[in-house]
Amino acid sequence: MANVIATGEAKGIGKACTEYFSEKGDSVIVLDLDKEALDNLNDGYGKLVSIIRDVSKNDEVKAAIEKGISEIGEIDVLVNNAGIQRYSTVTGLR
């Protein structure tokens, strides 16, 4: 079993990754900004630690990693899924 830290995991592809690792029995540290979605993730998963963090801020990432290591041990896997999607035309004009 692995120790996983994953960003942007509260919804969509990230949530599917969290489900995958959890079903395998891995311990997962989940970082996201969406508190409500993170709260919903805690239902029905194994070893899951949810941390509300903005991964665009270095100090928040460092604190999250330190908390994750203290909760589950050394990290084996990083899922770097966080991002912001902006919808626009090819030229960027709307």
PDB file of N, CA, C and O in Angstrom, chain B, residues numbered from 101:
ATOM      1  N   MET B 101       0.836  -1.180   0.000  1.00  0.00           N
ATOM      2  CA  MET B 101       0.000   0.000   0.000  1.00  0.00           C
ATOM      3  C   MET B 101       0.883   1.246   0.000  1.00  0.00           C
ATOM      4  O   MET B 101       1.978   1.263   0.563  1.00  0.00           O
ATOM      5  N   ALA B 102       0.373   2.272  -0.644  1.00  0.00           N
ATOM      6  CA  ALA B 102       1.138   3.501  -0.826  1.00  0.00           C
ATOM      7  C   ALA B 102       0.539   4.647  -0.021  1.00  0.00           C
ATOM      8  O   ALA B 102      -0.633   4.627   0.355  1.00  0.00           O
ATOM      9  N   ASN B 103       1.372   5.637   0.230  1.00  0.00           N
ATOM     10  CA  ASN B 103       0.930   6.902   0.811  1.00  0.00           C
ATOM     11  C   ASN B 103       0.903   7.922  -0.312  1.00  0.00           C
ATOM     12  O   ASN B 103       1.917   8.169  -0.966  1.00  0.00           O
ATOM     13  N   VAL B 104      -0.265   8.513  -0.532  1.00  0.00           N
ATOM     14  CA  VAL B 104      -0.496   9.382  -1.687  1.00  0.00           C
ATOM     15  C   VAL B 104      -0.832  10.782  -1.208  1.00  0.00           C
ATOM     16  O   VAL B 104      -1.579  10.952  -0.244  1.00  0.00           O
ATOM     17  N   ILE B 105      -0.277  11.793  -1.885  1.00  0.00           N
ATOM     18  CA  ILE B 105      -0.720  13.168  -1.686  1.00  0.00           C
ATOM     19  C   ILE B 105      -1.231  13.646  -3.044  1.00  0.00           C
ATOM     20  O   ILE B 105      -0.555  13.504  -4.063  1.00  0.00           O
ATOM     21  N   ALA B 106      -2.429  14.211  -3.037  1.00  0.00           N
ATOM     22  CA  ALA B 106      -3.074  14.547  -4.294  1.00  0.00           C
ATOM     23  C   ALA B 106      -3.695  15.938  -4.210  1.00  0.00           C
ATOM     24  O   ALA B 106      -4.312  16.292  -3.205  1.00  0.00           O
ATOM     25  N   THR B 107      -3.529  16.717  -5.267  1.00  0.00           N
ATOM     26  CA  THR B 107      -4.078  18.071  -5.308  1.00  0.00           C
ATOM     27  C   THR B 107      -5.264  18.128  -6.262  1.00  0.00           C
ATOM     28  O   THR B 107      -5.309  17.400  -7.253  1.00  0.00           O
ATOM     29  N   GLY B 108      -6.223  18.999  -5.955  1.00  0.00           N
ATOM     30  CA  GLY B 108      -7.387  19.155  -6.817  1.00  0.00           C
ATOM     31  C   GLY B 108      -8.226  17.906  -6.891  1.00  0.00           C
ATOM     32  O   GLY B 108      -8.678  17.522  -7.970  1.00  0.00           O
ATOM     33  N   GLU B 109      -8.443  17.264  -5.758  1.00  0.00           N
ATOM     34  CA  GLU B 109      -9.036  15.937  -5.740  1.00  0.00           C
ATOM     35  C   GLU B 109     -10.493  15.888  -5.309  1.00  0.00           C
ATOM     36  O   GLU B 109     -11.036  14.793  -5.160  1.00  0.00           O
ATOM     37  N   ALA B 110     -11.142  17.007  -5.104  1.00  0.00           N
ATOM     38  CA  ALA B 110     -12.497  16.990  -4.555  1.00  0.00           C
ATOM     39  C   ALA B 110     -13.571  16.662  -5.585  1.00  0.00           C
ATOM     40  O   ALA B 110     -14.652  16.193  -5.227  1.00  0.00           O
ATOM     41  N   LYS B 111     -13.281  16.906  -6.858  1.00  0.00           N
ATOM     42  CA  LYS B 111     -14.293  16.681  -7.900  1.00  0.00           C
ATOM     43  C   LYS B 111     -13.638  16.140  -9.172  1.00  0.00           C
ATOM     44  O   LYS B 111     -12.415  16.150  -9.313  1.00  0.00           O
ATOM     45  N   GLY B 112     -14.467  15.678 -10.075  1.00  0.00           N
ATOM     46  CA  GLY B 112     -14.023  15.293 -11.421  1.00  0.00           C
ATOM     47  C   GLY B 112     -12.953  14.224 -11.452  1.00  0.00           C
ATOM     48  O   GLY B 112     -13.035  13.227 -10.735  1.00  0.00           O
ATOM     49  N   ILE B 113     -11.943  14.437 -12.290  1.00  0.00           N
ATOM     50  CA  ILE B 113     -10.858  13.472 -12.459  1.00  0.00           C
ATOM     51  C   ILE B 113     -10.140  13.249 -11.131  1.00  0.00           C
ATOM     52  O   ILE B 113      -9.768  12.124 -10.799  1.00  0.00           O
ATOM     53  N   GLY B 114      -9.952  14.313 -10.387  1.00  0.00           N
ATOM     54  CA  GLY B 114      -9.279  14.190  -9.096  1.00  0.00           C
ATOM     55  C   GLY B 114     -10.026  13.285  -8.141  1.00  0.00           C
ATOM     56  O   GLY B 114      -9.418  12.459  -7.460  1.00  0.00           O
ATOM     57  N   LYS B 115     -11.337  13.431  -8.086  1.00  0.00           N
ATOM     58  CA  LYS B 115     -12.143  12.576  -7.214  1.00  0.00           C
ATOM     59  C   LYS B 115     -12.012  11.117  -7.645  1.00  0.00           C
ATOM     60  O   LYS B 115     -11.930  10.222  -6.804  1.00  0.00           O
ATOM     61  N   ALA B 116     -11.994  10.882  -8.944  1.00  0.00           N
ATOM     62  CA  ALA B 116     -11.822   9.513  -9.446  1.00  0.00           C
ATOM     63  C   ALA B 116     -10.467   8.946  -9.015  1.00  0.00           C
ATOM     64  O   ALA B 116     -10.369   7.766  -8.679  1.00  0.00           O
ATOM     65  N   CYS B 117      -9.434   9.774  -9.025  1.00  0.00           N
ATOM     66  CA  CYS B 117      -8.112   9.324  -8.557  1.00  0.00           C
ATOM     67  C   CYS B 117      -8.162   8.972  -7.074  1.00  0.00           C
ATOM     68  O   CYS B 117      -7.624   7.949  -6.653  1.00  0.00           O
ATOM     69  N   THR B 118      -8.813   9.829  -6.286  1.00  0.00           N
ATOM     70  CA  THR B 118      -8.946   9.567  -4.852  1.00  0.00           C
ATOM     71  C   THR B 118      -9.675   8.255  -4.616  1.00  0.00           C
ATOM     72  O   THR B 118      -9.258   7.449  -3.785  1.00  0.00           O
ATOM     73  N   GLU B 119     -10.760   8.040  -5.344  1.00  0.00           N
ATOM     74  CA  GLU B 119     -11.517   6.796  -5.219  1.00  0.00           C
ATOM     75  C   GLU B 119     -10.640   5.592  -5.566  1.00  0.00           C
ATOM     76  O   GLU B 119     -10.661   4.581  -4.863  1.00  0.00           O
ATOM     77  N   TYR B 120      -9.880   5.701  -6.636  1.00  0.00           N
ATOM     78  CA  TYR B 120      -9.015   4.606  -7.073  1.00  0.00           C
ATOM     79  C   TYR B 120      -8.015   4.223  -5.980  1.00  0.00           C
ATOM     80  O   TYR B 120      -7.914   3.056  -5.602  1.00  0.00           O
ATOM     81  N   PHE B 121      -7.282   5.210  -5.481  1.00  0.00           N
ATOM     82  CA  PHE B 121      -6.276   4.911  -4.455  1.00  0.00           C
ATOM     83  C   PHE B 121      -6.919   4.396  -3.172  1.00  0.00           C
ATOM     84  O   PHE B 121      -6.400   3.477  -2.539  1.00  0.00           O
ATOM     85  N   SER B 122      -8.043   4.986  -2.793  1.00  0.00           N
ATOM     86  CA  SER B 122      -8.731   4.561  -1.566  1.00  0.00           C
ATOM     87  C   SER B 122      -9.215   3.120  -1.673  1.00  0.00           C
ATOM     88  O   SER B 122      -9.084   2.344  -0.727  1.00  0.00           O
ATOM     89  N   GLU B 123      -9.770   2.768  -2.818  1.00  0.00           N
ATOM     90  CA  GLU B 123     -10.266   1.401  -3.012  1.00  0.00           C
ATOM     91  C   GLU B 123      -9.142   0.374  -2.955  1.00  0.00           C
ATOM     92  O   GLU B 123      -9.366  -0.773  -2.568  1.00  0.00           O
ATOM     93  N   LYS B 124      -7.933   0.783  -3.340  1.00  0.00           N
ATOM     94  CA  LYS B 124      -6.776  -0.107  -3.257  1.00  0.00           C
ATOM     95  C   LYS B 124      -6.252  -0.237  -1.838  1.00  0.00           C
ATOM     96  O   LYS B 124      -5.404  -1.085  -1.559  1.00  0.00           O
ATOM     97  N   GLY B 125      -6.759   0.608  -0.933  1.00  0.00           N
ATOM     98  CA  GLY B 125      -6.307   0.568   0.448  1.00  0.00           C
ATOM     99  C   GLY B 125      -5.181   1.525   0.753  1.00  0.00           C
ATOM    100  O   GLY B 125      -4.603   1.478   1.839  1.00  0.00           O
ATOM    101  N   ASP B 126      -4.857   2.400  -0.196  1.00  0.00           N
ATOM    102  CA  ASP B 126      -3.802   3.379   0.025  1.00  0.00           C
ATOM    103  C   ASP B 126      -4.283   4.487   0.957  1.00  0.00           C
ATOM    104  O   ASP B 126      -5.482   4.749   1.050  1.00  0.00           O
ATOM    105  N   SER B 127      -3.353   5.129   1.640  1.00  0.00           N
ATOM    106  CA  SER B 127      -3.649   6.304   2.453  1.00  0.00           C
ATOM    107  C   SER B 127      -3.522   7.532   1.553  1.00  0.00           C
ATOM    108  O   SER B 127      -2.538   7.677   0.827  1.00  0.00           O
ATOM    109  N   VAL B 128      -4.523   8.415   1.603  1.00  0.00           N
ATOM    110  CA  VAL B 128      -4.551   9.548   0.673  1.00  0.00           C
ATOM    111  C   VAL B 128      -4.702  10.860   1.434  1.00  0.00           C
ATOM    112  O   VAL B 128      -5.613  11.018   2.247  1.00  0.00           O
ATOM    113  N   ILE B 129      -3.804  11.792   1.161  1.00  0.00           N
ATOM    114  CA  ILE B 129      -3.919  13.166   1.629  1.00  0.00           C
ATOM    115  C   ILE B 129      -4.481  13.954   0.459  1.00  0.00           C
ATOM    116  O   ILE B 129      -3.887  13.975  -0.619  1.00  0.00           O
ATOM    117  N   VAL B 130      -5.620  14.601   0.662  1.00  0.00           N
ATOM    118  CA  VAL B 130      -6.311  15.307  -0.406  1.00  0.00           C
ATOM    119  C   VAL B 130      -6.239  16.808  -0.147  1.00  0.00           C
ATOM    120  O   VAL B 130      -6.646  17.277   0.916  1.00  0.00           O
ATOM    121  N   LEU B 131      -5.726  17.553  -1.107  1.00  0.00           N
ATOM    122  CA  LEU B 131      -5.666  19.009  -1.011  1.00  0.00           C
ATOM    123  C   LEU B 131      -6.622  19.617  -2.018  1.00  0.00           C
ATOM    124  O   LEU B 131      -6.602  19.257  -3.196  1.00  0.00           O
ATOM    125  N   ASP B 132      -7.450  20.527  -1.566  1.00  0.00           N
ATOM    126  CA  ASP B 132      -8.376  21.218  -2.454  1.00  0.00           C
ATOM    127  C   ASP B 132      -8.870  22.471  -1.739  1.00  0.00           C
ATOM    128  O   ASP B 132      -8.723  22.598  -0.523  1.00  0.00           O
ATOM    129  N   LEU B 133      -9.447  23.384  -2.488  1.00  0.00           N
ATOM    130  CA  LEU B 133     -10.017  24.605  -1.908  1.00  0.00           C
ATOM    131  C   LEU B 133     -11.491  24.462  -1.573  1.00  0.00           C
ATOM    132  O   LEU B 133     -12.032  25.273  -0.821  1.00  0.00           O
ATOM    133  N   ASP B 134     -12.148  23.452  -2.112  1.00  0.00           N
ATOM    134  CA  ASP B 134     -13.593  23.288  -1.969  1.00  0.00           C
ATOM    135  C   ASP B 134     -13.915  22.491  -0.706  1.00  0.00           C
ATOM    136  O   ASP B 134     -13.920  21.260  -0.732  1.00  0.00           O
ATOM    137  N   LYS B 135     -14.182  23.191   0.397  1.00  0.00           N
ATOM    138  CA  LYS B 135     -14.425  22.539   1.678  1.00  0.00           C
ATOM    139  C   LYS B 135     -15.622  21.597   1.633  1.00  0.00           C
ATOM    140  O   LYS B 135     -15.553  20.486   2.159  1.00  0.00           O
ATOM    141  N   GLU B 136     -16.709  22.023   1.016  1.00  0.00           N
ATOM    142  CA  GLU B 136     -17.914  21.191   0.959  1.00  0.00           C
ATOM    143  C   GLU B 136     -17.637  19.871   0.231  1.00  0.00           C
ATOM    144  O   GLU B 136     -18.035  18.802   0.694  1.00  0.00           O
ATOM    145  N   ALA B 137     -16.955  19.959  -0.902  1.00  0.00           N
ATOM    146  CA  ALA B 137     -16.633  18.747  -1.664  1.00  0.00           C
ATOM    147  C   ALA B 137     -15.676  17.854  -0.878  1.00  0.00           C
ATOM    148  O   ALA B 137     -15.806  16.631  -0.909  1.00  0.00           O
ATOM    149  N   LEU B 138     -14.717  18.455  -0.172  1.00  0.00           N
ATOM    150  CA  LEU B 138     -13.802  17.657   0.650  1.00  0.00           C
ATOM    151  C   LEU B 138     -14.555  16.955   1.774  1.00  0.00           C
ATOM    152  O   LEU B 138     -14.280  15.794   2.076  1.00  0.00           O
ATOM    153  N   ASP B 139     -15.501  17.653   2.392  1.00  0.00           N
ATOM    154  CA  ASP B 139     -16.304  17.039   3.453  1.00  0.00           C
ATOM    155  C   ASP B 139     -17.054  15.821   2.920  1.00  0.00           C
ATOM    156  O   ASP B 139     -17.167  14.809   3.613  1.00  0.00           O
ATOM    157  N   ASN B 140     -17.563  15.914   1.700  1.00  0.00           N
ATOM    158  CA  ASN B 140     -18.284  14.794   1.097  1.00  0.00           C
ATOM    159  C   ASN B 140     -17.359  13.620   0.786  1.00  0.00           C
ATOM    160  O   ASN B 140     -17.790  12.467   0.806  1.00  0.00           O
ATOM    161  N   LEU B 141     -16.091  13.908   0.498  1.00  0.00           N
ATOM    162  CA  LEU B 141     -15.132  12.831   0.226  1.00  0.00           C
ATOM    163  C   LEU B 141     -14.893  11.963   1.449  1.00  0.00           C
ATOM    164  O   LEU B 141     -14.604  10.774   1.314  1.00  0.00           O
ATOM    165  N   ASN B 142     -15.006  12.530   2.624  1.00  0.00           N
ATOM    166  CA  ASN B 142     -14.700  11.776   3.841  1.00  0.00           C
ATOM    167  C   ASN B 142     -15.697  10.667   4.115  1.00  0.00           C
ATOM    168  O   ASN B 142     -15.448   9.815   4.968  1.00  0.00           O
ATOM    169  N   ASP B 143     -16.814  10.656   3.414  1.00  0.00           N
ATOM    170  CA  ASP B 143     -17.815   9.611   3.608  1.00  0.00           C
ATOM    171  C   ASP B 143     -17.470   8.385   2.765  1.00  0.00           C
ATOM    172  O   ASP B 143     -17.465   8.452   1.536  1.00  0.00           O
ATOM    173  N   GLY B 144     -17.187   7.279   3.422  1.00  0.00           N
ATOM    174  CA  GLY B 144     -17.025   6.029   2.700  1.00  0.00           C
ATOM    175  C   GLY B 144     -15.626   5.710   2.207  1.00  0.00           C
ATOM    176  O   GLY B 144     -15.440   4.718   1.501  1.00  0.00           O
ATOM    177  N   TYR B 145     -14.644   6.513   2.554  1.00  0.00           N
ATOM    178  CA  TYR B 145     -13.278   6.216   2.129  1.00  0.00           C
ATOM    179  C   TYR B 145     -12.478   5.705   3.313  1.00  0.00           C
ATOM    180  O   TYR B 145     -12.821   5.955   4.468  1.00  0.00           O
ATOM    181  N   GLY B 146     -11.416   4.992   3.013  1.00  0.00           N
ATOM    182  CA  GLY B 146     -10.553   4.469   4.060  1.00  0.00           C
ATOM    183  C   GLY B 146      -9.739   5.578   4.698  1.00  0.00           C
ATOM    184  O   GLY B 146     -10.299   6.567   5.169  1.00  0.00           O
ATOM    185  N   LYS B 147      -8.424   5.423   4.719  1.00  0.00           N
ATOM    186  CA  LYS B 147      -7.527   6.400   5.327  1.00  0.00           C
ATOM    187  C   LYS B 147      -7.422   7.599   4.397  1.00  0.00           C
ATOM    188  O   LYS B 147      -6.672   7.591   3.421  1.00  0.00           O
ATOM    189  N   LEU B 148      -8.190   8.625   4.725  1.00  0.00           N
ATOM    190  CA  LEU B 148      -8.244   9.823   3.893  1.00  0.00           C
ATOM    191  C   LEU B 148      -8.136  11.039   4.789  1.00  0.00           C
ATOM    192  O   LEU B 148      -8.897  11.188   5.744  1.00  0.00           O
ATOM    193  N   VAL B 149      -7.189  11.907   4.479  1.00  0.00           N
ATOM    194  CA  VAL B 149      -7.010  13.143   5.226  1.00  0.00           C
ATOM    195  C   VAL B 149      -7.251  14.292   4.261  1.00  0.00           C
ATOM    196  O   VAL B 149      -6.533  14.442   3.272  1.00  0.00           O
ATOM    197  N   SER B 150      -8.256  15.098   4.546  1.00  0.00           N
ATOM    198  CA  SER B 150      -8.592  16.236   3.698  1.00  0.00           C
ATOM    199  C   SER B 150      -7.971  17.505   4.262  1.00  0.00           C
ATOM    200  O   SER B 150      -8.081  17.783   5.457  1.00  0.00           O
ATOM    201  N   ILE B 151      -7.322  18.268   3.400  1.00  0.00           N
ATOM    202  CA  ILE B 151      -6.692  19.515   3.819  1.00  0.00           C
ATOM    203  C   ILE B 151      -7.115  20.606   2.836  1.00  0.00           C
ATOM    204  O   ILE B 151      -6.924  20.477   1.627  1.00  0.00           O
ATOM    205  N   ILE B 152      -7.687  21.676   3.370  1.00  0.00           N
ATOM    206  CA  ILE B 152      -8.077  22.807   2.522  1.00  0.00           C
ATOM    207  C   ILE B 152      -6.847  23.689   2.338  1.00  0.00           C
ATOM    208  O   ILE B 152      -6.355  24.294   3.291  1.00  0.00           O
ATOM    209  N   ARG B 153      -6.365  23.752   1.118  1.00  0.00           N
ATOM    210  CA  ARG B 153      -5.159  24.526   0.816  1.00  0.00           C
ATOM    211  C   ARG B 153      -5.242  25.079  -0.603  1.00  0.00           C
ATOM    212  O   ARG B 153      -5.907  24.515  -1.472  1.00  0.00           O
ATOM    213  N   ASP B 154      -4.559  26.185  -0.812  1.00  0.00           N
ATOM    214  CA  ASP B 154      -4.389  26.782  -2.135  1.00  0.00           C
ATOM    215  C   ASP B 154      -2.994  26.397  -2.609  1.00  0.00           C
ATOM    216  O   ASP B 154      -2.001  26.929  -2.115  1.00  0.00           O
ATOM    217  N   VAL B 155      -2.915  25.482  -3.559  1.00  0.00           N
ATOM    218  CA  VAL B 155      -1.617  24.965  -3.986  1.00  0.00           C
ATOM    219  C   VAL B 155      -0.819  25.955  -4.826  1.00  0.00           C
ATOM    220  O   VAL B 155       0.299  25.651  -5.241  1.00  0.00           O
ATOM    221  N   SER B 156      -1.379  27.138  -5.083  1.00  0.00           N
ATOM    222  CA  SER B 156      -0.606  28.170  -5.768  1.00  0.00           C
ATOM    223  C   SER B 156       0.242  28.970  -4.769  1.00  0.00           C
ATOM    224  O   SER B 156       1.007  29.850  -5.164  1.00  0.00           O
ATOM    225  N   LYS B 157       0.101  28.658  -3.478  1.00  0.00           N
ATOM    226  CA  LYS B 157       0.853  29.351  -2.428  1.00  0.00           C
ATOM    227  C   LYS B 157       1.840  28.378  -1.779  1.00  0.00           C
ATOM    228  O   LYS B 157       1.447  27.408  -1.130  1.00  0.00           O
ATOM    229  N   ASN B 158       3.127  28.661  -1.970  1.00  0.00           N
ATOM    230  CA  ASN B 158       4.181  27.754  -1.500  1.00  0.00           C
ATOM    231  C   ASN B 158       4.084  27.428  -0.017  1.00  0.00           C
ATOM    232  O   ASN B 158       4.264  26.275   0.374  1.00  0.00           O
ATOM    233  N   ASP B 159       3.801  28.427   0.815  1.00  0.00           N
ATOM    234  CA  ASP B 159       3.758  28.173   2.255  1.00  0.00           C
ATOM    235  C   ASP B 159       2.612  27.225   2.621  1.00  0.00           C
ATOM    236  O   ASP B 159       2.750  26.415   3.537  1.00  0.00           O
ATOM    237  N   GLU B 160       1.487  27.321   1.912  1.00  0.00           N
ATOM    238  CA  GLU B 160       0.362  26.420   2.174  1.00  0.00           C
ATOM    239  C   GLU B 160       0.694  24.992   1.746  1.00  0.00           C
ATOM    240  O   GLU B 160       0.313  24.036   2.421  1.00  0.00           O
ATOM    241  N   VAL B 161       1.397  24.850   0.637  1.00  0.00           N
ATOM    242  CA  VAL B 161       1.794  23.516   0.165  1.00  0.00           C
ATOM    243  C   VAL B 161       2.767  22.883   1.153  1.00  0.00           C
ATOM    244  O   VAL B 161       2.626  21.713   1.510  1.00  0.00           O
ATOM    245  N   LYS B 162       3.744  23.654   1.587  1.00  0.00           N
ATOM    246  CA  LYS B 162       4.728  23.133   2.549  1.00  0.00           C
ATOM    247  C   LYS B 162       4.034  22.672   3.830  1.00  0.00           C
ATOM    248  O   LYS B 162       4.324  21.590   4.341  1.00  0.00           O
ATOM    249  N   ALA B 163       3.119  23.490   4.348  1.00  0.00           N
ATOM    250  CA  ALA B 163       2.384  23.118   5.570  1.00  0.00           C
ATOM    251  C   ALA B 163       1.551  21.859   5.355  1.00  0.00           C
ATOM    252  O   ALA B 163       1.468  21.008   6.241  1.00  0.00           O
ATOM    253  N   ALA B 164       0.938  21.741   4.184  1.00  0.00           N
ATOM    254  CA  ALA B 164       0.116  20.568   3.884  1.00  0.00           C
ATOM    255  C   ALA B 164       0.968  19.306   3.811  1.00  0.00           C
ATOM    256  O   ALA B 164       0.571  18.258   4.320  1.00  0.00           O
ATOM    257  N   ILE B 165       2.122  19.399   3.188  1.00  0.00           N
ATOM    258  CA  ILE B 165       3.011  18.238   3.085  1.00  0.00           C
ATOM    259  C   ILE B 165       3.487  17.817   4.471  1.00  0.00           C
ATOM    260  O   ILE B 165       3.516  16.629   4.790  1.00  0.00           O
ATOM    261  N   GLU B 166       3.859  18.793   5.290  1.00  0.00           N
ATOM    262  CA  GLU B 166       4.297  18.472   6.651  1.00  0.00           C
ATOM    263  C   GLU B 166       3.172  17.799   7.441  1.00  0.00           C
ATOM    264  O   GLU B 166       3.411  16.825   8.155  1.00  0.00           O
ATOM    265  N   LYS B 167       1.949  18.317   7.314  1.00  0.00           N
ATOM    266  CA  LYS B 167       0.810  17.709   8.004  1.00  0.00           C
ATOM    267  C   LYS B 167       0.563  16.295   7.477  1.00  0.00           C
ATOM    268  O   LYS B 167       0.320  15.369   8.251  1.00  0.00           O
ATOM    269  N   GLY B 168       0.628  16.139   6.159  1.00  0.00           N
ATOM    270  CA  GLY B 168       0.405  14.823   5.560  1.00  0.00           C
ATOM    271  C   GLY B 168       1.405  13.795   6.037  1.00  0.00           C
ATOM    272  O   GLY B 168       1.029  12.673   6.378  1.00  0.00           O
ATOM    273  N   ILE B 169       2.670  14.161   6.066  1.00  0.00           N
ATOM    274  CA  ILE B 169       3.715  13.241   6.521  1.00  0.00           C
ATOM    275  C   ILE B 169       3.499  12.879   7.986  1.00  0.00           C
ATOM    276  O   ILE B 169       3.701  11.730   8.378  1.00  0.00           O
ATOM    277  N   SER B 170       3.092  13.852   8.797  1.00  0.00           N
ATOM    278  CA  SER B 170       2.859  13.554  10.214  1.00  0.00           C
ATOM    279  C   SER B 170       1.658  12.630  10.405  1.00  0.00           C
ATOM    280  O   SER B 170       1.605  11.887  11.385  1.00  0.00           O
ATOM    281  N   GLU B 171       0.684  12.666   9.474  1.00  0.00           N
ATOM    282  CA  GLU B 171      -0.531  11.847   9.602  1.00  0.00           C
ATOM    283  C   GLU B 171      -0.369  10.437   9.023  1.00  0.00           C
ATOM    284  O   GLU B 171      -0.860   9.472   9.610  1.00  0.00           O
ATOM    285  N   ILE B 172       0.318  10.306   7.873  1.00  0.00           N
ATOM    286  CA  ILE B 172       0.386   8.985   7.228  1.00  0.00           C
ATOM    287  C   ILE B 172       1.804   8.486   6.963  1.00  0.00           C
ATOM    288  O   ILE B 172       1.982   7.327   6.588  1.00  0.00           O
ATOM    289  N   GLY B 173       2.804   9.321   7.145  1.00  0.00           N
ATOM    290  CA  GLY B 173       4.182   8.907   6.886  1.00  0.00           C
ATOM    291  C   GLY B 173       4.686   9.472   5.565  1.00  0.00           C
ATOM    292  O   GLY B 173       4.038  10.311   4.938  1.00  0.00           O
ATOM    293  N   GLU B 174       5.850   8.995   5.162  1.00  0.00           N
ATOM    294  CA  GLU B 174       6.481   9.489   3.932  1.00  0.00           C
ATOM    295  C   GLU B 174       5.573   9.286   2.727  1.00  0.00           C
ATOM    296  O   GLU B 174       4.846   8.296   2.644  1.00  0.00           O
ATOM    297  N   ILE B 175       5.624  10.222   1.807  1.00  0.00           N
ATOM    298  CA  ILE B 175       4.775  10.206   0.616  1.00  0.00           C
ATOM    299  C   ILE B 175       5.441   9.364  -0.478  1.00  0.00           C
ATOM    300  O   ILE B 175       6.620   9.541  -0.784  1.00  0.00           O
ATOM    301  N   ASP B 176       4.660   8.444  -1.060  1.00  0.00           N
ATOM    302  CA  ASP B 176       5.147   7.592  -2.146  1.00  0.00           C
ATOM    303  C   ASP B 176       4.704   8.090  -3.520  1.00  0.00           C
ATOM    304  O   ASP B 176       5.426   7.929  -4.504  1.00  0.00           O
ATOM    305  N   VAL B 177       3.508   8.697  -3.586  1.00  0.00           N
ATOM    306  CA  VAL B 177       2.908   9.077  -4.867  1.00  0.00           C
ATOM    307  C   VAL B 177       2.390  10.502  -4.781  1.00  0.00           C
ATOM    308  O   VAL B 177       1.785  10.894  -3.783  1.00  0.00           O
ATOM    309  N   LEU B 178       2.635  11.282  -5.843  1.00  0.00           N
ATOM    310  CA  LEU B 178       2.071  12.625  -5.981  1.00  0.00           C
ATOM    311  C   LEU B 178       1.143  12.632  -7.184  1.00  0.00           C
ATOM    312  O   LEU B 178       1.542  12.258  -8.287  1.00  0.00           O
ATOM    313  N   VAL B 179      -0.102  13.060  -6.971  1.00  0.00           N
ATOM    314  CA  VAL B 179      -1.038  13.291  -8.071  1.00  0.00           C
ATOM    315  C   VAL B 179      -1.211  14.807  -8.146  1.00  0.00           C
ATOM    316  O   VAL B 179      -1.881  15.407  -7.305  1.00  0.00           O
ATOM    317  N   ASN B 180      -0.610  15.410  -9.149  1.00  0.00           N
ATOM    318  CA  ASN B 180      -0.604  16.864  -9.289  1.00  0.00           C
ATOM    319  C   ASN B 180      -1.735  17.254 -10.243  1.00  0.00           C
ATOM    320  O   ASN B 180      -1.504  17.480 -11.430  1.00  0.00           O
ATOM    321  N   ASN B 181      -2.949  17.330  -9.718  1.00  0.00           N
ATOM    322  CA  ASN B 181      -4.144  17.501 -10.532  1.00  0.00           C
ATOM    323  C   ASN B 181      -4.767  18.892 -10.440  1.00  0.00           C
ATOM    324  O   ASN B 181      -5.628  19.231 -11.253  1.00  0.00           O
ATOM    325  N   ALA B 182      -4.354  19.698  -9.476  1.00  0.00           N
ATOM    326  CA  ALA B 182      -4.987  21.007  -9.272  1.00  0.00           C
ATOM    327  C   ALA B 182      -4.763  21.914 -10.473  1.00  0.00           C
ATOM    328  O   ALA B 182      -3.705  21.895 -11.102  1.00  0.00           O
ATOM    329  N   GLY B 183      -5.770  22.696 -10.772  1.00  0.00           N
ATOM    330  CA  GLY B 183      -5.653  23.649 -11.870  1.00  0.00           C
ATOM    331  C   GLY B 183      -6.922  24.451 -12.011  1.00  0.00           C
ATOM    332  O   GLY B 183      -7.951  24.142 -11.411  1.00  0.00           O
ATOM    333  N   ILE B 184      -6.828  25.466 -12.800  1.00  0.00           N
ATOM    334  CA  ILE B 184      -7.984  26.313 -13.074  1.00  0.00           C
ATOM    335  C   ILE B 184      -8.241  26.265 -14.570  1.00  0.00           C
ATOM    336  O   ILE B 184      -7.339  26.473 -15.381  1.00  0.00           O
ATOM    337  N   GLN B 185      -9.470  25.990 -14.913  1.00  0.00           N
ATOM    338  CA  GLN B 185      -9.837  25.951 -16.325  1.00  0.00           C
ATOM    339  C   GLN B 185     -10.605  27.219 -16.662  1.00  0.00           C
ATOM    340  O   GLN B 185     -11.565  27.583 -15.983  1.00  0.00           O
ATOM    341  N   ARG B 186     -10.174  27.867 -17.695  1.00  0.00           N
ATOM    342  CA  ARG B 186     -10.871  29.053 -18.167  1.00  0.00           C
ATOM    343  C   ARG B 186     -11.405  28.764 -19.571  1.00  0.00           C
ATOM    344  O   ARG B 186     -10.673  28.290 -20.440  1.00  0.00           O
ATOM    345  N   TYR B 187     -12.664  29.051 -19.772  1.00  0.00           N
ATOM    346  CA  TYR B 187     -13.289  28.813 -21.069  1.00  0.00           C
ATOM    347  C   TYR B 187     -13.177  30.068 -21.907  1.00  0.00           C
ATOM    348  O   TYR B 187     -13.460  31.171 -21.439  1.00  0.00           O
ATOM    349  N   SER B 188     -12.762  29.891 -23.151  1.00  0.00           N
ATOM    350  CA  SER B 188     -12.585  31.023 -24.042  1.00  0.00           C
ATOM    351  C   SER B 188     -12.553  30.515 -25.479  1.00  0.00           C
ATOM    352  O   SER B 188     -12.568  29.310 -25.727  1.00  0.00           O
ATOM    353  N   THR B 189     -12.510  31.437 -26.402  1.00  0.00           N
ATOM    354  CA  THR B 189     -12.334  31.070 -27.807  1.00  0.00           C
ATOM    355  C   THR B 189     -10.851  30.866 -28.069  1.00  0.00           C
ATOM    356  O   THR B 189     -10.019  31.143 -27.205  1.00  0.00           O
ATOM    357  N   VAL B 190     -10.527  30.392 -29.238  1.00  0.00           N
ATOM    358  CA  VAL B 190      -9.134  30.148 -29.589  1.00  0.00           C
ATOM    359  C   VAL B 190      -8.312  31.422 -29.488  1.00  0.00           C
ATOM    360  O   VAL B 190      -7.153  31.384 -29.075  1.00  0.00           O
ATOM    361  N   THR B 191      -8.907  32.556 -29.864  1.00  0.00           N
ATOM    362  CA  THR B 191      -8.165  33.811 -29.810  1.00  0.00           C
ATOM    363  C   THR B 191      -8.215  34.465 -28.436  1.00  0.00           C
ATOM    364  O   THR B 191      -7.537  35.463 -28.197  1.00  0.00           O
ATOM    365  N   GLY B 192      -9.007  33.911 -27.544  1.00  0.00           N
ATOM    366  CA  GLY B 192      -9.100  34.450 -26.194  1.00  0.00           C
ATOM    367  C   GLY B 192     -10.068  35.615 -26.078  1.00  0.00           C
ATOM    368  O   GLY B 192     -10.169  36.236 -25.020  1.00  0.00           O
ATOM    369  N   LEU B 193     -10.773  35.916 -27.147  1.00  0.00           N
ATOM    370  CA  LEU B 193     -11.721  37.027 -27.112  1.00  0.00           C
ATOM    371  C   LEU B 193     -13.132  36.481 -26.927  1.00  0.00           C
ATOM    372  O   LEU B 193     -13.474  35.429 -27.468  1.00  0.00           O
ATOM    373  N   ARG B 194     -13.923  37.178 -26.184  1.00  0.00           N
ATOM    374  CA  ARG B 194     -15.324  36.796 -26.018  1.00  0.00           C
ATOM    375  C   ARG B 194     -16.211  37.960 -26.282  1.00  0.00           C
ATOM    376  O   ARG B 194     -17.433  37.838 -26.193  1.00  0.00           O
TER     377      ARG B 194
END
